[in-house]
């Protein structure tokens, strides 16, 4: 399903993820601050992409004395490194065409304004230009023209070009894109007798907290801007639906840096810059990058097949706190507690049960549930696994084999109606497994994520709900759900029927 020019939302735990997208002309005139509590993926209306995760931190208003670690980084001279790697970095330019209907409405609005001035207010008026320009950053990974960038940089693009550091502009084609990892692969034509400056990749698993790192990109349109910092943490997770153990750093990233490389001191790419945590819409000291090991795995799959296949175990794990640790007889909070095992899944076939605590997986210690999910996300369908499990105070070993993950559904239910207005429920759905369909008489779609600021959340819809009816229309599949969405009124209240923990309920959904 093709994305609209509006950037899709990604839910990051309880934090809201949006994509910066505004016209280049407006961004040059004024940089608007975003409200506190938003996670932004840096891409956007002509201003480049980078994800922002909202926070409530306050900006310091007075100078601070740098720590010894910060002083060491500041003292590092990256000038030679920047000169060495810059040719392999490119600006990614995205053009999105506005529909004829949108253009006609914009022309009508402009005509009315010529007579009545800017003070006229036209309900539902679309003020967007006929063409929307967005941009981000990318970098070469092969000498024959393959580049990596972020999915949210190129989502909904009608045309993509890349600009090299010598100002050469080349047409690029989209090889493939994966929303769950936020990785996209581009390709420019190979030129006879000329190779592209592919950047060397490092081992993101070997990255250490505290080591210096460098980023190059186009923040707010300022091409080839370099910023340095240190790795602050590893394996940061925001949501079950984002299958990336992010590298956290304090490198200054801003809208436009999205898709750009994160280098170690040896000039090797160790990550793809993707998101920032901010209460203002700009840099606040918390930046997140996709580990290059995961990105290159996605790259190989997209290059070879155009799709990404992920491993599936069929479990719903949660972290163990102090009280649960005491209840289960653990010396400290450690492991992944299984609150549910999907019927007829690889987990059930291996003998895993709800209430089990996985303490080790394939020989690796599991401190929290995200450790387990990260390992599974990096695995391949068909791979064998061995899990050390604590069950009712006894230690057992479980052996099994992973399968391919069930198909996902595109994020965020967004439907563009014929008059170009949008109904955004703020939720993510997927088809029900066959065993669940049997239990529900073949009806329903599963809600996997809910945007806490969206219409669905305000109505009380939760992740885990099964939607069986929307606006008096039975829902048996994703297609049924999308058809029902297209027929929703512009405003008012409609009914949505859900099944929550086996109990049916009817909820009023206010659309205005």
C-alpha positions as CSV (number, residue, x, y, z in Angstrom):
1,X,0.0,0.0,0.0
2,X,1.5,3.3,-1.1
3,X,2.0,5.8,1.6
4,X,0.6,9.3,1.4
5,X,2.8,12.4,1.5
6,X,2.1,12.6,5.2
7,X,4.8,10.7,7.0
8,X,3.4,7.6,8.8
9,X,3.4,7.4,12.6
10,X,5.4,4.8,14.5
11,X,4.5,4.1,18.1
12,X,7.5,3.9,20.4
13,X,6.3,2.4,23.6
14,X,4.1,5.1,25.2
15,X,5.9,7.8,23.2
16,X,4.6,9.2,20.0
17,X,6.7,9.0,16.9
18,X,6.1,11.4,14.1
19,X,8.0,12.3,11.0
20,X,9.2,15.9,10.3
21,X,7.8,16.9,7.0
22,X,7.4,20.4,6.0
23,X,8.0,22.5,2.8
24,X,11.6,23.4,2.2
25,X,10.6,27.0,1.7
26,X,8.8,27.1,5.1
27,X,11.7,25.4,6.8
28,X,14.1,27.9,5.5
29,X,11.9,30.7,6.8
30,X,11.2,29.4,10.2
31,X,12.1,26.3,12.2
32,X,9.1,25.5,14.4
33,X,9.5,23.7,17.8
34,X,7.5,20.5,18.3
35,X,5.6,20.0,21.5
36,X,7.1,18.0,24.4
37,X,6.5,14.3,24.3
38,X,7.0,13.4,20.7
39,X,9.3,10.9,19.1
40,X,10.4,12.1,15.7
41,X,11.8,10.2,12.8
42,X,13.9,12.7,11.0
43,X,12.5,13.0,7.5
44,X,10.2,15.6,6.1
45,X,8.5,18.3,4.4
46,X,11.6,19.2,2.6
47,X,13.5,19.2,5.8
48,X,15.0,15.8,6.0
49,X,14.0,12.9,8.2
50,X,15.0,11.7,11.6
51,X,12.9,10.1,14.3
52,X,12.2,12.1,17.4
53,X,11.3,10.5,20.7
54,X,9.5,13.0,22.9
55,X,10.8,13.6,26.3
56,X,10.4,16.1,29.1
57,X,14.0,17.1,29.6
58,X,14.8,20.8,30.0
59,X,17.4,22.6,27.9
60,X,20.2,24.0,30.0
61,X,20.2,27.8,30.0
62,X,23.7,28.2,31.3
63,X,27.1,26.9,30.4
64,X,28.2,23.6,32.0
65,X,31.7,22.3,32.7
66,X,32.4,19.3,30.4
67,X,33.2,16.0,32.1
68,X,36.5,14.2,31.5
69,X,34.9,11.9,28.9
70,X,33.4,14.9,27.0
71,X,36.7,16.7,27.1
72,X,38.4,13.6,25.6
73,X,35.9,13.6,22.8
74,X,36.2,17.3,22.1
75,X,39.9,16.9,22.0
76,X,39.6,14.2,19.3
77,X,40.4,15.5,15.8
78,X,38.0,14.0,13.2
79,X,39.1,16.4,10.4
80,X,41.0,13.7,8.5
81,X,38.2,11.2,9.0
82,X,35.6,13.6,7.7
83,X,37.6,14.4,4.6
84,X,38.1,10.6,4.0
85,X,34.5,9.5,4.3
86,X,32.5,12.4,3.1
87,X,32.5,11.3,-0.6
88,X,30.6,8.2,0.4
89,X,27.8,10.2,1.9
90,X,24.9,11.6,-0.2
91,X,21.9,13.8,0.2
92,X,18.7,11.9,-0.6
93,X,16.1,14.2,-2.4
94,X,12.5,13.0,-2.4
95,X,9.7,14.4,-4.6
96,X,6.1,13.7,-3.8
97,X,3.5,14.8,-6.3
98,X,0.2,16.2,-5.1
99,X,-2.9,14.8,-6.7
100,X,-4.9,16.7,-9.3
101,X,-7.7,17.0,-6.8
102,X,-5.4,18.5,-4.2
103,X,-3.9,20.8,-6.8
104,X,-7.3,22.0,-7.9
105,X,-8.3,22.7,-4.3
106,X,-5.1,24.6,-3.7
107,X,-5.6,26.7,-6.8
108,X,-9.2,27.5,-5.7
109,X,-7.9,28.6,-2.3
110,X,-5.2,30.8,-3.9
111,X,-7.8,32.4,-6.2
112,X,-10.0,33.2,-3.3
113,X,-7.1,34.7,-1.4
114,X,-6.3,37.0,-4.3
115,X,-9.7,38.6,-3.7
116,X,-10.2,38.3,0.1
117,X,-6.6,38.2,1.4
118,X,-4.8,35.9,3.7
119,X,-7.4,36.3,6.5
120,X,-9.9,34.1,4.7
121,X,-10.5,30.8,6.4
122,X,-11.6,27.9,4.2
123,X,-12.5,24.7,6.0
124,X,-10.6,21.7,4.8
125,X,-8.5,23.8,2.4
126,X,-5.3,22.2,1.3
127,X,-2.4,24.7,1.1
128,X,0.3,22.3,0.0
129,X,2.1,23.0,-3.2
130,X,1.7,20.8,-6.3
131,X,5.0,19.1,-5.5
132,X,6.4,18.4,-2.1
133,X,10.2,18.2,-1.6
134,X,11.6,16.1,1.2
135,X,15.1,15.0,1.9
136,X,17.4,13.1,4.2
137,X,20.8,11.4,4.0
138,X,22.2,8.2,2.6
139,X,25.5,6.5,2.0
140,X,27.1,4.0,-0.5
141,X,27.7,0.5,0.6
142,X,28.9,-0.9,-2.8
143,X,31.0,0.6,-5.5
144,X,28.3,-0.2,-8.1
145,X,25.8,2.2,-6.7
146,X,23.8,0.6,-3.8
147,X,23.0,3.0,-0.9
148,X,21.3,2.7,2.5
149,X,19.0,5.2,4.0
150,X,15.9,5.2,6.3
151,X,12.4,3.9,5.2
152,X,10.8,7.1,6.5
153,X,13.0,9.3,4.3
154,X,11.6,7.8,1.1
155,X,8.2,6.6,2.2
156,X,5.6,7.8,-0.4
157,X,8.2,9.1,-2.8
158,X,7.3,9.6,-6.5
159,X,10.9,10.4,-7.4
160,X,14.2,10.0,-5.6
161,X,17.5,11.5,-6.5
162,X,20.8,11.6,-4.6
163,X,23.3,14.5,-4.5
164,X,27.0,13.7,-4.1
165,X,29.5,15.9,-2.3
166,X,30.8,17.2,-5.7
167,X,27.2,18.4,-6.4
168,X,26.5,15.7,-9.0
169,X,22.9,14.7,-8.9
170,X,21.8,11.2,-9.9
171,X,18.4,9.5,-10.3
172,X,17.9,6.7,-7.8
173,X,15.5,3.7,-7.8
174,X,14.0,2.1,-4.7
175,X,15.3,-1.5,-4.4
176,X,13.3,-2.2,-1.3
177,X,12.2,-0.8,2.0
178,X,11.4,-2.3,5.4
179,X,9.3,-0.2,7.8
180,X,9.9,-2.4,10.9
181,X,13.6,-1.8,10.8
182,X,13.4,1.7,9.1
183,X,15.9,0.6,6.5
184,X,15.6,1.3,2.8
185,X,17.9,0.4,-0.1
186,X,18.5,2.6,-3.1
187,X,20.3,2.1,-6.4
188,X,21.9,4.5,-8.8
189,X,23.1,3.5,-12.2
190,X,26.6,2.2,-12.5
191,X,28.7,4.5,-14.7
192,X,31.3,2.9,-17.1
193,X,34.8,3.3,-15.9
194,X,33.7,4.9,-12.6
195,X,33.0,3.4,-9.2
196,X,31.2,4.9,-6.3
197,X,33.0,5.5,-2.9
198,X,31.5,2.7,-0.9
199,X,32.0,3.2,2.9
200,X,33.5,0.4,5.0
201,X,31.3,-1.2,7.6
202,X,32.3,-2.2,11.1
203,X,31.0,-4.6,13.6
204,X,28.2,-3.0,15.6
205,X,28.2,-5.9,18.1
206,X,31.7,-4.8,19.0
207,X,30.7,-1.2,19.8
208,X,31.5,-0.2,23.4
209,X,29.7,2.3,25.5
210,X,31.9,5.4,25.8
211,X,33.7,5.1,22.5
212,X,33.7,8.2,20.3
213,X,31.5,8.3,17.2
214,X,30.9,10.7,14.3
215,X,27.9,11.5,12.2
216,X,27.6,13.2,8.8
217,X,24.4,14.4,7.2
218,X,22.1,17.3,6.2
219,X,20.5,18.7,9.3
220,X,17.9,21.3,8.4
221,X,19.3,21.2,4.8
222,X,22.9,22.1,5.8
223,X,24.7,19.4,3.7
224,X,27.7,17.5,4.9
225,X,27.5,18.7,8.5
226,X,29.7,16.7,10.9
227,X,29.0,16.2,14.6
228,X,30.8,14.0,17.1
229,X,30.0,12.4,20.5
230,X,30.2,9.1,22.3
231,X,28.1,6.0,22.5
232,X,25.8,6.3,25.5
233,X,24.1,2.9,25.5
234,X,23.4,-0.2,23.4
235,X,20.4,-2.3,22.6
236,X,17.7,0.3,23.2
237,X,14.2,-0.9,22.4
238,X,11.0,1.1,22.2
239,X,8.3,-1.3,21.1
240,X,7.7,-4.9,20.1
241,X,6.9,-3.7,16.6
242,X,10.2,-2.0,16.1
243,X,12.7,-4.8,15.6
244,X,15.9,-2.8,16.2
245,X,18.2,-2.7,19.2
246,X,19.2,0.9,18.7
247,X,22.7,2.4,19.5
248,X,22.2,5.4,21.7
249,X,24.7,8.3,21.5
250,X,24.9,12.0,22.3
251,X,25.9,12.9,18.7
252,X,24.0,16.0,17.6
253,X,21.4,14.8,15.1
254,X,18.5,16.9,13.7
255,X,15.9,16.6,11.0
256,X,17.8,15.9,7.8
257,X,20.3,13.5,9.4
258,X,18.0,10.5,9.0
259,X,19.6,7.8,6.9
260,X,23.1,9.1,7.4
261,X,26.0,7.0,8.7
262,X,27.4,6.8,12.2
263,X,31.1,6.2,12.1
264,X,33.6,4.8,14.7
265,X,37.0,6.3,15.1
266,X,38.4,4.0,12.3
267,X,36.0,5.4,9.7
268,X,33.8,2.4,9.7
269,X,30.0,2.7,9.6
270,X,28.5,1.2,12.7
271,X,25.0,2.5,12.4
272,X,22.3,4.4,10.4
273,X,21.0,7.5,12.2
274,X,17.3,7.2,12.6
275,X,15.8,8.9,15.7
276,X,16.2,11.4,18.4
277,X,14.6,11.9,21.8
278,X,13.4,15.4,22.3
279,X,10.8,17.6,23.9
280,X,11.4,20.4,21.4
281,X,11.7,18.8,18.0
282,X,15.5,19.3,17.9
283,X,18.6,17.8,19.4
284,X,18.6,17.3,23.2
285,X,21.4,14.8,23.7
286,X,19.7,11.5,22.9
287,X,20.2,10.1,19.4
288,X,19.5,6.6,18.2
289,X,21.0,4.7,15.3
290,X,20.2,1.3,13.7
291,X,23.2,-1.1,14.2
292,X,24.9,-1.7,10.9
293,X,24.9,-5.5,11.4
294,X,21.1,-5.5,11.4
295,X,20.9,-3.0,8.6
296,X,23.2,-5.0,6.3
297,X,21.2,-8.2,7.0
298,X,18.1,-6.3,5.9
299,X,20.0,-4.9,2.9
300,X,21.0,-8.3,1.7
301,X,17.4,-9.6,1.9
302,X,15.9,-6.5,0.1
303,X,18.6,-6.7,-2.6
304,X,18.0,-10.4,-3.2
305,X,14.3,-10.8,-2.8
306,X,12.8,-7.3,-2.2
307,X,11.2,-8.5,1.0
308,X,12.4,-9.3,4.6
309,X,11.8,-12.6,6.3
310,X,11.9,-12.7,10.1
311,X,12.0,-15.5,12.5
312,X,9.0,-16.3,14.7
313,X,8.8,-18.1,18.1
314,X,5.2,-17.2,19.2
315,X,5.7,-15.8,22.7
316,X,4.7,-12.7,24.6
317,X,7.4,-12.0,27.2
318,X,7.6,-9.4,29.9
319,X,10.3,-8.1,32.2
320,X,10.6,-9.4,35.8
321,X,10.5,-6.8,38.6
322,X,11.6,-7.2,42.2
323,X,8.2,-8.5,43.4
324,X,8.0,-11.1,40.6
325,X,11.6,-12.2,41.2
326,X,10.8,-12.9,44.9
327,X,7.6,-14.7,43.9
328,X,9.5,-17.0,41.5
329,X,12.4,-17.5,43.8
330,X,15.0,-15.6,41.8
331,X,17.9,-14.0,43.5
332,X,17.4,-10.8,41.4
333,X,15.1,-9.6,38.6
334,X,16.4,-11.5,35.6
335,X,15.0,-13.3,32.6
336,X,11.9,-13.1,30.3
337,X,8.6,-14.1,31.8
338,X,6.2,-15.7,29.2
339,X,2.8,-14.3,29.8
340,X,1.4,-16.1,26.7
341,X,2.4,-18.7,24.2
342,X,0.6,-18.6,20.9
343,X,-1.2,-21.9,20.1
344,X,0.4,-24.0,17.3
345,X,3.5,-21.8,17.4
346,X,7.2,-23.0,17.4
347,X,7.2,-22.1,21.1
348,X,4.3,-24.4,21.9
349,X,5.8,-27.1,19.7
350,X,9.0,-26.9,21.7
351,X,7.1,-27.2,25.0
352,X,7.2,-23.6,26.3
353,X,4.3,-22.6,28.5
354,X,2.9,-19.4,30.0
355,X,4.6,-18.8,33.3
356,X,8.0,-20.1,32.1
357,X,11.0,-17.8,32.7
358,X,13.6,-18.0,29.9
359,X,17.0,-17.3,31.6
360,X,19.3,-18.2,28.7
361,X,18.7,-18.5,24.9
362,X,21.3,-20.2,22.7
363,X,23.8,-19.8,25.5
364,X,23.2,-16.1,26.0
365,X,22.0,-14.7,29.3
366,X,18.6,-13.0,29.2
367,X,18.5,-10.1,31.6
368,X,15.2,-8.6,30.3
369,X,12.6,-9.4,27.6
370,X,14.2,-7.1,25.1
371,X,17.4,-9.2,25.1
372,X,15.3,-12.2,24.0
373,X,13.4,-10.3,21.4
374,X,16.6,-8.8,19.9
375,X,18.1,-12.3,19.5
376,X,15.0,-13.7,17.9
377,X,14.7,-10.7,15.5
378,X,18.3,-11.3,14.4
379,X,17.6,-15.0,13.8
380,X,16.5,-16.7,10.5
381,X,13.4,-18.8,10.0
382,X,14.3,-22.5,10.3
383,X,17.1,-22.0,12.8
384,X,17.2,-24.2,15.9
385,X,17.2,-22.8,19.4
386,X,17.9,-24.0,22.9
387,X,16.4,-22.2,25.9
388,X,17.1,-22.6,29.6
389,X,13.8,-22.3,31.4
390,X,12.8,-21.9,35.0
391,X,9.4,-23.6,35.5
392,X,7.8,-23.9,38.9
393,X,11.2,-23.6,40.5
394,X,12.8,-26.3,38.4
395,X,15.4,-25.7,35.6
396,X,14.7,-27.4,32.3
397,X,16.1,-27.2,28.8
398,X,13.8,-26.6,25.8
399,X,14.8,-27.2,22.2
400,X,12.9,-26.1,19.1
401,X,13.0,-24.5,15.7
402,X,11.9,-21.1,14.6
403,X,9.5,-20.5,11.8
404,X,8.8,-17.5,9.5
405,X,7.0,-14.7,11.1
406,X,3.3,-14.2,10.2
407,X,2.6,-11.4,7.7
408,X,2.3,-7.9,9.2
409,X,0.0,-5.2,8.2
410,X,1.1,-1.6,7.3
411,X,1.3,0.8,10.2
412,X,-1.4,3.1,11.4
413,X,-4.8,2.8,9.9
414,X,-5.0,5.8,7.5
415,X,-7.6,6.2,4.8
416,X,-7.7,9.1,2.3
417,X,-11.3,9.8,1.4
418,X,-12.4,11.2,-1.9
419,X,-12.4,14.7,-0.6
420,X,-8.8,14.3,0.6
421,X,-9.7,14.5,4.3
422,X,-8.0,11.9,6.4
423,X,-9.2,9.6,9.2
424,X,-6.3,8.5,11.3
425,X,-7.4,6.1,14.0
426,X,-3.9,5.8,15.4
427,X,-3.5,2.0,15.6
428,X,-1.7,-0.9,14.0
429,X,-3.5,-4.1,13.1
430,X,-2.6,-7.5,11.7
431,X,-4.5,-10.5,10.6
432,X,-5.4,-13.1,13.2
433,X,-3.6,-16.4,13.3
434,X,-5.7,-19.3,12.0
435,X,-6.2,-20.8,15.5
436,X,-7.5,-17.5,16.8
437,X,-9.8,-17.1,13.8
438,X,-11.3,-20.5,14.7
439,X,-12.0,-19.4,18.2
440,X,-13.7,-16.2,17.0
441,X,-15.7,-17.9,14.2
442,X,-13.5,-16.5,11.5
443,X,-13.9,-12.9,12.4
444,X,-11.7,-10.1,13.4
445,X,-8.3,-8.3,13.1
446,X,-5.8,-8.0,15.9
447,X,-4.8,-4.6,17.3
448,X,-1.1,-4.7,17.9
449,X,-0.2,-1.1,18.7
450,X,-2.2,2.0,19.8
451,X,-1.0,5.6,19.5
452,X,-1.7,7.0,23.0
453,X,-2.7,10.4,21.4
454,X,-4.9,9.0,18.6
455,X,-8.7,8.5,18.2
456,X,-8.5,4.8,19.1
457,X,-6.7,5.4,22.4
458,X,-9.2,8.1,23.4
459,X,-12.0,5.7,22.8
460,X,-10.4,3.1,25.0
461,X,-9.1,0.7,22.4
462,X,-6.1,-1.3,23.6
463,X,-3.3,-3.4,22.0
464,X,-4.5,-7.0,22.1
465,X,-8.2,-6.1,21.3
466,X,-9.7,-8.0,18.3
467,X,-11.9,-5.8,16.1
468,X,-14.9,-7.7,14.8
469,X,-17.2,-4.9,13.6
470,X,-16.7,-1.3,12.6
471,X,-19.5,1.1,11.8
472,X,-22.1,-1.8,11.6
473,X,-19.8,-3.7,9.1
474,X,-18.5,-7.1,9.9
475,X,-14.7,-7.4,9.9
476,X,-13.3,-10.7,8.8
477,X,-10.1,-9.5,7.2
478,X,-7.7,-6.6,6.7
479,X,-9.5,-5.7,3.5
480,X,-12.9,-5.6,5.3
481,X,-11.3,-3.2,7.9
482,X,-9.9,-0.9,5.2
483,X,-13.3,-0.9,3.3
484,X,-15.1,0.0,6.5
485,X,-12.6,2.8,7.2
486,X,-13.3,4.3,3.8
487,X,-17.0,4.5,4.5
488,X,-16.7,6.3,7.9
489,X,-18.3,9.7,8.1
490,X,-16.3,12.9,8.4
491,X,-17.3,13.5,12.0
492,X,-19.6,12.1,14.7
493,X,-19.6,8.8,16.7
494,X,-19.5,5.3,15.2
495,X,-19.5,2.0,16.9
496,X,-16.6,-0.4,17.0
497,X,-17.0,-3.9,18.4
498,X,-14.1,-5.6,20.0
499,X,-13.3,-8.8,21.8
500,X,-11.0,-8.2,24.8
501,X,-9.6,-11.2,26.7
502,X,-12.5,-13.3,25.4
503,X,-15.2,-10.7,26.4
504,X,-17.1,-8.8,23.7
505,X,-17.6,-5.1,24.0
506,X,-19.1,-2.2,22.0
507,X,-17.2,1.1,22.0
508,X,-18.2,4.5,20.7
509,X,-15.6,6.0,18.4
510,X,-15.7,9.8,18.1
511,X,-14.2,10.9,14.8
512,X,-14.1,14.7,15.2
